[in-house]
């Protein structure tokens, strides 16, 4: 009885590791980051947009002025994946607008100081001499 129980426990221990199923990460589409989208400027040509974002996943023949960039990532152990969609529109073969989950920041109005520009700050102006 004891050897039989030991054999069953040994088989159960071996099969427990062999029966687990490995599920790799599932990534589909174009991985478009916020940094890539921030490089987009209105008025860019199709080739410039393709250089920044890569070849679009969906280039519809019925809507040639619209490119769709779809991205899906499901990591191991997660039940739901991360999904993003970015659509760029062209007018006269130049970039007209960008829509989707990852969008460029809105431009600041003129006269508003930009934050995080990374450039040097100008030196303060010298005080003007007093006039007599």
C-alpha positions as CSV (number, residue, x, y, z in Angstrom):
1,X,0.0,0.0,0.0
2,X,2.8,2.4,0.9
3,X,4.8,1.9,-2.3
4,X,1.6,2.4,-4.3
5,X,0.8,5.6,-2.5
6,X,4.4,6.9,-3.0
7,X,4.1,6.0,-6.7
8,X,0.8,7.9,-7.1
9,X,2.3,11.0,-5.3
10,X,5.4,10.8,-7.5
11,X,3.3,10.7,-10.7
12,X,1.1,13.6,-9.4
13,X,4.1,15.7,-8.6
14,X,5.6,15.1,-12.1
15,X,2.4,15.7,-13.9
16,X,1.5,18.9,-12.1
17,X,4.4,20.8,-13.8
18,X,3.8,19.2,-17.1
19,X,0.1,20.0,-17.3
20,X,0.4,23.8,-17.0
21,X,0.0,25.7,-20.2
22,X,2.4,28.4,-21.2
23,X,0.7,31.5,-22.6
24,X,3.1,34.0,-24.1
25,X,2.5,37.7,-24.4
26,X,0.3,38.5,-27.3
27,X,1.2,41.7,-29.2
28,X,-0.5,42.7,-32.4
29,X,-0.3,45.8,-34.5
30,X,1.9,48.9,-34.3
31,X,3.3,49.9,-31.0
32,X,2.7,53.7,-31.1
33,X,4.1,55.5,-28.1
34,X,3.3,59.1,-26.8
35,X,6.8,60.1,-27.8
36,X,6.2,59.0,-31.4
37,X,2.9,60.9,-31.6
38,X,4.5,64.1,-30.2
39,X,6.9,64.1,-33.2
40,X,3.9,64.5,-35.5
41,X,3.3,68.0,-36.9
42,X,0.4,69.1,-39.0
43,X,1.5,69.5,-42.6
44,X,3.9,66.5,-42.6
45,X,3.9,64.4,-45.8
46,X,2.8,60.8,-45.9
47,X,6.4,59.6,-46.1
48,X,7.3,61.6,-43.0
49,X,4.4,60.2,-41.0
50,X,5.3,56.7,-42.1
51,X,8.9,57.3,-41.0
52,X,7.7,58.5,-37.5
53,X,4.9,55.9,-36.9
54,X,5.8,53.1,-39.2
55,X,3.6,51.5,-41.9
56,X,-0.1,51.7,-40.9
57,X,-1.8,48.4,-40.0
58,X,-4.9,49.4,-41.9
59,X,-4.7,51.5,-45.1
60,X,-8.2,51.4,-46.5
61,X,-8.6,51.6,-50.2
62,X,-12.0,53.2,-49.9
63,X,-10.5,55.9,-47.6
64,X,-7.0,56.6,-48.9
65,X,-6.7,59.7,-46.7
66,X,-7.1,57.8,-43.5
67,X,-4.5,55.6,-41.8
68,X,-5.3,53.5,-38.8
69,X,-2.7,52.3,-36.3
70,X,-4.1,49.6,-34.0
71,X,-2.2,48.1,-31.1
72,X,-3.1,45.3,-28.7
73,X,-1.0,43.8,-26.0
74,X,-2.1,41.0,-23.6
75,X,0.6,40.1,-21.0
76,X,0.9,36.7,-19.5
77,X,-1.6,36.2,-16.7
78,X,-3.8,39.1,-17.5
79,X,-7.4,38.6,-18.4
80,X,-7.8,41.8,-20.4
81,X,-5.2,43.3,-22.7
82,X,-4.2,46.9,-23.5
83,X,-5.8,48.2,-26.7
84,X,-5.1,51.5,-28.5
85,X,-6.2,53.0,-31.8
86,X,-4.6,56.0,-33.5
87,X,-6.0,57.4,-36.7
88,X,-4.3,60.0,-38.9
89,X,-6.1,61.9,-41.6
90,X,-4.5,63.5,-44.7
91,X,-5.7,66.4,-46.9
92,X,-3.9,67.1,-50.1
93,X,-1.3,64.5,-49.1
94,X,-0.3,66.3,-45.9
95,X,-1.2,65.5,-42.3
96,X,-4.4,67.3,-41.3
97,X,-5.5,65.8,-38.0
98,X,-4.8,63.0,-35.5
99,X,-7.4,61.2,-33.4
100,X,-7.3,58.3,-31.1
101,X,-6.1,57.0,-27.7
102,X,-2.7,58.5,-28.0
103,X,-2.9,62.1,-29.3
104,X,-0.4,64.9,-29.4
105,X,-0.5,67.6,-26.8
106,X,-2.5,70.7,-27.7
107,X,-0.3,73.6,-28.7
108,X,0.0,76.4,-26.1
109,X,-1.2,79.8,-27.0
110,X,1.4,82.4,-28.0
111,X,2.8,84.2,-25.1
112,X,2.4,81.3,-22.6
113,X,5.7,80.0,-21.4
114,X,6.3,76.4,-22.4
115,X,7.4,74.0,-19.6
116,X,10.0,71.4,-20.1
117,X,11.5,72.8,-23.3
118,X,15.0,71.7,-22.3
119,X,16.5,74.9,-23.7
120,X,18.6,77.4,-21.8
121,X,16.7,80.3,-20.2
122,X,17.7,83.7,-21.5
123,X,19.6,86.0,-19.1
124,X,17.6,88.7,-17.4
125,X,17.8,92.0,-19.2
126,X,19.9,94.7,-17.7
127,X,18.1,97.5,-15.9
128,X,17.8,100.6,-18.0
129,X,19.8,103.6,-16.7
130,X,17.8,106.3,-15.0
131,X,17.2,109.4,-17.1
132,X,17.8,112.8,-15.4
